[in-house]
Amino acid sequence: MPISPRIARPLLALLAAIIVSAALRPLNPWLPYAAATAWLAVLQLHLARSSWQNVALFALVWLVFPLLKAVNAYWLAWHADGLLSAADSALWGGKILPAYFRYEDFPLAADVFAACYFAFFFTVAGASAYYAVRRRASAPAFFNGLLGIYLFGLMGYLLLPAAGPAFTTLPDGGARGLIAPHVIAVVNDGVTGMDVFPSLHTALPLFITAFLWRDGCCKTALALLPVSLGIVGATVFLRYHYGVDVLVGILLAAAFAWRYAPKTA
């Protein structure tokens, strides 16, 4: 069964807008055109109501994501960091939540959280591959939830674009440890400058963990739970997100898990 048109169509439209915007002012000469070609292929799968559109649309989201760099560089005249910072300060006693942590002074903790942060990509890609290859009856529901979260995430990025504390008021002060400096360097190189609110590093791992549990994969969900919680903690500890981003990410995960996760394990 293919993904719901109520999710696929607005997501395809949003991705098309990002691709066109990036193609008009490209930072990379070939990526917008590769993304446009992939978009047309996914559209064909969607119109044919192919079940493969689920994983293809997920792959397209990941291909389009780097194009947000061009959108941020050339099309955005306003950023919401000030607004998010003010909201976060009001929630957490006068300071933004990441300001209470200084990973530079705790190299071991920084390494653990950096490893968790990087594990996000394997968590999301691994779960998507599992449901794409195993073709479980619950696979359409999984991709509806996963891609629904991506849809709301991309809408948030465009409506409230923000760079995050690590790239505004709380820059890296020189991470120590074996892993953290390298992960931070990779993230700094790939950051789009607008992908903060809501925190998909929070929403997606929590949704995946909850979905696996409700889908009967309880041992896998239990093994994944500390990693998912570590990813959530890393977004704040490494100062990539405001606390309010994480709270909205938790709400997204809960809402889509309630809507799409199997009702009985």
N, C-alpha and C positions, 0 to 999 in steps of 0.2 A: 504493500500500500504506500503511495507517495505521500509526501508532506502536505499538510493542509494549505490550500491556496490563500487562506487568510494570513498565513505567515510567509509563504513562498513569494507571493506577488509583491507585497510591500518591501520585502527584503531585496528582491531582484531590482525593484525600482530604485531603492536607496543605493544599492551597489552600482547601478548604472549611472546615477548622479555623481557618485564619487569618481568613477572611471572617467566620465566626460570632463569633470573639473580637473582631474589630474592630467588628462591628455592635453588640455588647453595650455597648461603651464607645467610641463613635466620636469621632474627632477631626475628621472631615469628615462632614457629615450625609448626603451622597449617595453617596460613593464605595463604601462597603460594599454598598449596594443595587445599584449599577451592576455591581459585581464579581459579586454573587450572580446577577444576570440573565445576565451573560456566562458564568458557570460553568454554569448550566443549559443554555445554548446549546451550550457545548463538550461537556457530558455527552451531549446528544442526538447530536452529531456522532460522539462516541466509540461510543455504542451502535449507531449506524448504520454503523459502521466506515468512515466517510468519510475519504478521504485528506486532506481539508481540516482535519481535527482537528489535524494536526501544527502548522500555522502558527497555528491558532486557540488551541491550548494555549499556544504561545509567547507570543502576545499577552495571554492571560489571566495568565500569570506576571508580565508587566510591569505589568498593571493592578492586580494584587493586591500587588505589592511595596511600594507606599507604605503599605499597611495595617499593615506591620510597625511603623510608628511608634506606632500605637495599642496593639499587642501589647506593645511595649517599655514604653510609658508606664504601662499599667494592669495588666499580667499578669505581668511579670517581677520577681521579688524578688531575683534574683541575677544578676551578670554575671561573665564569665570573663576580664576584662581582667587581673586579678592572676595568674591561672593561665597565660594566654598570655604575659604579660610575663616571668614566671619561666622558662618554657620557652625563650623567645627569648633571654633573658640567658644561660642555660646554653649555648645553641648558639653565641652570637656574642661570647664573651669577656667576659661580665659586664655587657654593656649590650644592650638591645634593638636590633635592626638599624637601625631608623630614627634612633636616637640618634646614629649616626655621620655623619649628614647634616644640614646646616642650609641649607635652600633660601632662607632670608631673605638669606643672604650671596651668593647666586648668581642674580640675577634672570633672566639669559638662560637658564640651565639650568632654572630654575623655569618659565619660559614654555614651553620645549620639552616638559618633562614634563607640564605642565598641559594643553597641547594634545593630547598623547598620551592622557592620562587621559580627556579628554572624547571623544576619538575612539573609545573603547570602545563607546559607544552606537551610533555609525554602523557600526562593524565588525560588531557582533552583529546589528543590524537589517538591514544591507545583505546579509549572508550569508544570513540567514533569508529575506529577500525574494527573493534569487536562487534559492534552492532551492525556494521556494514557487511562483514564477512559471515558472521554466524546466522544472519537473516532470521533472528528470533521474531516471534509474533509481536513483541513489544518494540521492535526497532523503529517503526514509524512514530510511536509516541516519544521515544527517546530523541529522535531528530526534531520533532516538533518542539519539544522543550528546549533542546540545545540551541536550535536556530531562532526560536522565539526570544531567548535571552540575548543572543547576538543582535537581533533586530532592535530590541529595546536599548542595548548597549550602544549601538551605532547612532540611534536617535539621540541618546544622551550626549554623546560626543559632539554631535553637530549643534545641539541646542545649548549645551553648557560646556564648550570646549575649554579644557584646562590642562596644564602641563604637570601639575602636582608639586608637592613641597620640595622634592629632590632637585627640581629644576627651577625653583623660584626662590623661596625664602630659606630653605634648609639644604643647601648643596652638599655633596659628598666632601667630607673633611679628611679623607685619606683612610679608606678601609684597610684593615689588616686581616691576616688570616690567609689560608691557602686557596679558598674558593671565592670568597666574597669579592676581592678586587677584580677578578676576571668576569664574574657574573655582572657586576656593576658596570664594567667597561662595555660588555656586550649590550646591556640594556641601554646605556647612554648612547651607544651608536645607533640603536634601532628605534629609539623613542620617537613617536610621531608629534608630540607636543600638544595633543588634544584628547588623549584617550584615558581619562581619569574617572569621570562620573558617568555611569556607576562603575564600580570595580568588577570587571569580568573575572579577574583573578580570584575574586571572592565568590561570585555567583556560579560560575561554571563548575569548579571542583565540588562545591557543596551540592549542587544539583545532581552531578554525576554520582556522588556517593549515596545520596538519598535514593536516586533512581535504581542503582544497583541493589541496594538493600531491599527495596520494595519489589524488585524483579526476581528475587530469590537468590541473588548472588551475595549472600550475607557475609561469607568469609572474605570475599574480595572487597566488599564495602568496609568491613572492619579493618582490613589491612590498609585501605586507602584513607580512612578517616584521619589518622594523625598527619598524613601528608597533606590532605586538604586543609586541615586546621593550620598546619605550618605555612601553607601558601597564604592563607588569610592573614596570619600574623606577620608574614614577611612583607606584605604590602604596606603595613604600617611601620614595622621596625626599620625597614630599608627606606622609608619615607617616600614611597612612590604614590601613595594615596592618602587623602584626608580620611578621617574617621567616618564622615558622613557618606563617603563613597562606599565604604565597607558595609555600613548599615543598609544602604539601598541595595547593595549586592546581595546581602542576606535575604532581604525581602523578595528580590527577584527569584533567587533560588527556591525559597519556600513557596512562592506563588506558582512557579512552573512545575515544581515537584508535586505539589498538591493537585495541579490540573492534569499532569501527564503521567506521573509515575503510576505503575500498576497498584491497584487498591489492595491486593492481597499478595503476600510474599510466598 
